[in-house]
Amino acid sequence: MSDYKIGEFEEIVMYTVGILHGNAYGVTIKDEIESRLKRKVSVGALQVTLRRLEKKGLLSSQHGDTEDSRRGRPKLFFSLTAYGKNVLVSIRDNRNLLWDALPQIIIDLK
């Protein structure tokens, strides 16, 4: 298990960065989460989460090229680190372990 416990939103952000591999920056991450999960995302909460995940070593960032449409400011692209991917694998494995332990009567609930 990883040294870091991450919250649900952090996990969602990490998966989304992985999904957008090579094109994960603030706007695309926000749009992808909102589109896939039908969940509103605050720009502020997303930016704080991205920085926190980067500080934990789960994500890395890199500046893209400058753009006239952004008044010369470059986009900041995020990617999963190997450690971040391993944390997601650990979370998935733990969730599957618990899911597989559910009795059939619970799985059959309607």
ZIHUFEN-V499791 format. One record per residue. N is the residue number from 0. PHI is phi in whole degrees, -180 to 180 (999 if undefined). PSI is psi in whole degrees, -180 to 180 (NA if undefined). Layout:
n=N phi=PHI psi=PSI
n=N phi=PHI psi=PSI
This chain:
n=0 phi=999 psi=150
n=1 phi=-72 psi=162
n=2 phi=-75 psi=-21
n=3 phi=-104 psi=136
n=4 phi=-97 psi=129
n=5 phi=-117 psi=152
n=6 phi=-84 psi=173
n=7 phi=-59 psi=-47
n=8 phi=-66 psi=-38
n=9 phi=-61 psi=-42
n=10 phi=-62 psi=-45
n=11 phi=-60 psi=-44
n=12 phi=-63 psi=-43
n=13 phi=-64 psi=-45
n=14 phi=-59 psi=-42
n=15 phi=-66 psi=-41
n=16 phi=-59 psi=-41
n=17 phi=-64 psi=-43
n=18 phi=-61 psi=-40
n=19 phi=-88 psi=14
n=20 phi=-28 psi=118
n=21 phi=90 psi=-14
n=22 phi=-135 psi=31
n=23 phi=-98 psi=100
n=24 phi=-134 psi=172
n=25 phi=-41 psi=-56
n=26 phi=-66 psi=-44
n=27 phi=-69 psi=-35
n=28 phi=-65 psi=-48
n=29 phi=-58 psi=-49
n=30 phi=-62 psi=-40
n=31 phi=-66 psi=-43
n=32 phi=-64 psi=-47
n=33 phi=-63 psi=-39
n=34 phi=-70 psi=-48
n=35 phi=-74 psi=-41
n=36 phi=-105 psi=-2
n=37 phi=52 psi=46
n=38 phi=-130 psi=126
n=39 phi=-69 psi=141
n=40 phi=-126 psi=127
n=41 phi=-78 psi=133
n=42 phi=-59 psi=-42
n=43 phi=-62 psi=-47
n=44 phi=-63 psi=-39
n=45 phi=-65 psi=-46
n=46 phi=-63 psi=-42
n=47 phi=-62 psi=-42
n=48 phi=-66 psi=-43
n=49 phi=-60 psi=-44
n=50 phi=-66 psi=-40
n=51 phi=-65 psi=-43
n=52 phi=-66 psi=-35
n=53 phi=-67 psi=-42
n=54 phi=-63 psi=-34
n=55 phi=-77 psi=-8
n=56 phi=86 psi=12
n=57 phi=-88 psi=-25
n=58 phi=-129 psi=157
n=59 phi=-127 psi=161
n=60 phi=-132 psi=157
n=61 phi=-150 psi=136
n=62 phi=-74 psi=137
n=63 phi=-88 psi=-169
n=64 phi=-71 psi=155
n=65 phi=-72 psi=152
n=66 phi=-133 psi=137
n=67 phi=-62 psi=-37
n=68 phi=-65 psi=-18
n=69 phi=-110 psi=22
n=70 phi=56 psi=39
n=71 phi=84 psi=-1
n=72 phi=-84 psi=135
n=73 phi=-81 psi=152
n=74 phi=-75 psi=151
n=75 phi=-106 psi=111
n=76 phi=-94 psi=140
n=77 phi=-113 psi=150
n=78 phi=-144 psi=156
n=79 phi=-72 psi=141
n=80 phi=-88 psi=169
n=81 phi=-60 psi=-40
n=82 phi=-63 psi=-43
n=83 phi=-60 psi=-43
n=84 phi=-62 psi=-41
n=85 phi=-65 psi=-37
n=86 phi=-63 psi=-44
n=87 phi=-63 psi=-40
n=88 phi=-62 psi=-43
n=89 phi=-62 psi=-43
n=90 phi=-62 psi=-46
n=91 phi=-60 psi=-46
n=92 phi=-62 psi=-42
n=93 phi=-65 psi=-42
n=94 phi=-64 psi=-43
n=95 phi=-65 psi=-38
n=96 phi=-60 psi=-45
n=97 phi=-69 psi=-43
n=98 phi=-59 psi=-45
n=99 phi=-65 psi=-19
n=100 phi=-87 psi=-10
n=101 phi=-65 psi=136
n=102 phi=-68 psi=152
n=103 phi=-57 psi=-34
n=104 phi=-60 psi=-34
n=105 phi=-74 psi=-43
n=106 phi=-62 psi=-34
n=107 phi=-81 psi=-6
n=108 phi=-56 psi=139
n=109 phi=-118 psi=NA
